[in-house]
Amino acid sequence: MMGGGWMMGWMWIWPVLILAGLVLVGFVVVRLAQGGAPSAPARSDSTGSAGRRILDERFARGEIDEDEYRRRRDALR
């Protein structure tokens, strides 16, 4: 018999490893096509909220009244 008895039980591992490799390559290709690395969550001091932060500071310092604050806040949305 040439020692094939116990080794035949391991023959299933190669198709599984090849399939796992193909799935991994496919996943990487899809992620790269979508724009690469995942984006970082938005920080609270990002440029999108900089205007709101400045508006809040001006209102807190009393430079603008409540009506002006609400009008400008609504314009920033």
Secondary structure as UniProt FT lines:
FT   TURN            2..3
FT   HELIX           4..7
FT   HELIX           8..10
FT   TURN            11..12
FT   HELIX           13..33
FT   TURN            34..35
FT   TURN            44..45
FT   HELIX           47..61
FT   HELIX           66..76
//
